[in-house]
Amino acid sequence: LAEKDIFMVVLDVALDVNTIHSMLWAEHYKFAFVLITTWIVSLFEELYHGDFTQLPHEMMKTLHTGRKSEAVARLVAREASFEAFVSLALTAYAFPFIFMTADA
């Protein structure tokens, strides 16, 4: 269970980076700006709570013990609240615009 949560956080970051790249590549700068801003707000929230600096250690601890540490549990909860909703809503809305071609 703990490994799944860490995998999901890493996957979320990777997919966010991929989505931002796709938006920029398709020249949808407004969509990319909103997603980058959402990601930055989430990053600042982690920095504010102090969990970001401990994250590598806490993730390794979680993987070794098999139980989520408090810092990892807070990270997963914050990821599942604000950023997940905004990211999903924006990506779902922007998807047809990003992958539509001019000659379609």
Disulfide bonds with the S-S distance in Angstrom:
none
